[in-house]
């Protein structure tokens, strides 16, 4: 089976959720999945859910904490770059059928690594390996390299009315 590069981007909710759905589907089909999450270093509910599939889904986080509400610091770039190096090793070892790079677009947006570095890593995958890259602000160069691009568009969100993220729903 040929693997493709998928990008889930846009300002709407559901990018990570869609990638997790694909991870669960792949695990159900007997495929091995790497769920690599950038920027976030805390255990959100999605991580707890994916841990239930630990025989098929490997989870790695390459963030010190979620810094969306603060500026990225040099240490954030170090953690993200080391993560990218580890992912490159995994891809060279051909351990995984599906590799999800969750919030990699955010890491790009905050210059934690470059688009060229990301594409070089993705280029190390086996021809059958599916790559999914999520996060807002996907750069054009990545969109051009992708085989499938889905944009999540926010139409209306209750955050605007002051609703905080709820456990099991948004976090």
C-alpha positions in Angstrom: 0.0 0.0 0.0 1.4 3.4 -0.9 1.6 6.0 1.9 0.6 9.6 1.5 1.2 12.9 3.2 -1.9 14.4 4.8 -2.1 17.9 6.4 -4.9 18.9 8.7 -4.8 22.7 9.2 -7.0 25.7 9.7 -8.4 27.7 12.6 -11.3 25.3 13.4 -11.5 22.6 16.1 -10.9 19.0 15.2 -7.4 18.6 13.6 -5.9 16.5 16.4 -9.2 14.7 16.9 -9.2 13.7 13.2 -5.7 12.5 13.4 -6.5 10.4 16.5 -9.4 8.9 14.7 -7.1 7.8 11.9 -4.6 6.4 14.5 -7.3 4.3 16.1 -8.6 3.1 12.7 -5.0 2.2 11.7 -4.4 0.3 15.0 -7.7 -1.5 14.5 -6.4 -2.7 11.1 -3.2 -4.0 12.8 -0.9 -1.1 11.7 1.8 0.4 14.0 1.3 4.1 14.7 3.6 6.8 16.1 1.7 9.7 17.6 4.3 12.4 18.0 3.0 15.6 19.6 4.9 18.9 19.4 4.5 21.9 21.6 2.4 20.1 24.1 4.1 18.4 27.0 1.2 17.8 29.3 -1.0 14.8 29.4 -4.3 15.7 27.8 -7.2 13.3 27.7 -6.3 12.2 24.1 -3.0 10.9 25.4 -4.8 8.9 28.0 -7.1 7.5 25.4 -4.3 6.5 23.0 -2.4 4.8 25.8 -5.1 2.2 25.8 -3.8 1.1 22.4 -0.2 0.9 23.5 0.3 -2.4 21.7 -0.1 -0.6 18.4 0.2 3.2 19.1 3.4 4.7 20.4 3.1 8.2 22.0 5.9 10.7 22.1 5.6 14.3 23.3 8.1 16.9 22.2 7.1 19.9 24.3 7.9 21.2 27.8 4.4 22.3 28.3 1.7 23.9 26.1 3.1 27.4 25.4 0.3 28.6 23.2 -0.5 31.2 25.9 3.2 32.3 26.2 6.1 32.9 23.8 8.3 30.0 22.7 11.6 29.9 24.5 14.9 28.6 23.2 14.4 25.4 25.3 11.2 24.7 23.3 13.2 24.7 20.1 15.7 22.3 21.6 13.0 19.8 22.7 11.2 20.1 19.3 14.5 19.6 17.3 15.4 16.5 19.4 11.9 15.2 18.7 12.4 15.7 15.0 15.7 13.8 15.2 14.1 10.9 17.0 11.2 10.8 14.5 13.8 10.6 11.7 15.4 7.6 13.4 12.0 5.9 13.7 11.3 6.6 10.0 14.7 5.2 8.9 14.0 2.1 11.0 10.7 1.7 9.3 9.0 0.8 12.6 5.7 2.5 11.9 3.1 2.3 9.2 1.4 5.6 10.2 3.3 8.6 11.7 1.2 11.5 13.1 3.1 14.8 13.7 0.5 16.5 15.8 0.9 20.3 16.1 4.0 20.2 13.9 2.5 23.2 12.0 2.5 25.2 15.3 6.1 24.2 15.8 6.9 25.6 12.4 4.9 28.8 13.1 7.0 29.4 16.2 10.2 28.6 14.3 11.1 25.6 16.5 12.3 24.0 13.3 12.1 24.8 9.6 9.8 23.5 6.9 12.9 22.2 5.1 13.9 20.2 8.2 10.4 18.8 8.5 10.2 17.8 4.9 13.7 16.3 5.0 12.5 14.1 7.9 9.3 13.2 6.2 11.4 12.3 3.1 13.0 9.5 5.2 9.8 7.5 5.4 9.2 4.2 3.7 7.1 4.5 0.5 4.2 2.7 2.4 4.3 5.0 5.5 1.4 7.4 5.9 2.3 10.8 7.4 -0.3 13.1 9.0 0.8 16.6 10.0 -1.6 18.7 12.1 -1.9 22.3 13.4 -2.9 25.7 12.4 -0.8 27.9 10.1 0.5 25.2 7.7 3.0 26.9 5.4 2.4 26.9 1.6 5.6 24.8 1.1 4.1 22.0 3.2 0.7 22.3 1.5 2.4 21.9 -1.8 4.3 18.8 -0.7 1.2 17.2 0.7 -1.1 14.7 -1.1 -4.2 15.6 1.0 -4.9 18.8 2.7 -8.0 19.4 4.9 -8.7 22.8 6.3 -10.8 23.0 9.5 -12.7 26.3 9.4 -14.2 27.8 12.5 -17.7 29.0 11.9 -18.8 29.5 15.5 -17.2 28.5 18.8 -18.4 28.8 22.4 -14.9 30.0 23.5 -16.1 33.4 22.3 -18.7 33.3 25.1 -16.1 32.5 27.7 -16.5 28.7 27.8 -13.2 27.2 29.1 -11.8 24.0 27.7 -13.6 21.0 29.2 -12.0 17.7 30.2 -12.9 15.0 27.7 -14.2 17.5 25.2 -11.5 20.0 24.4 -8.7 18.8 26.6 
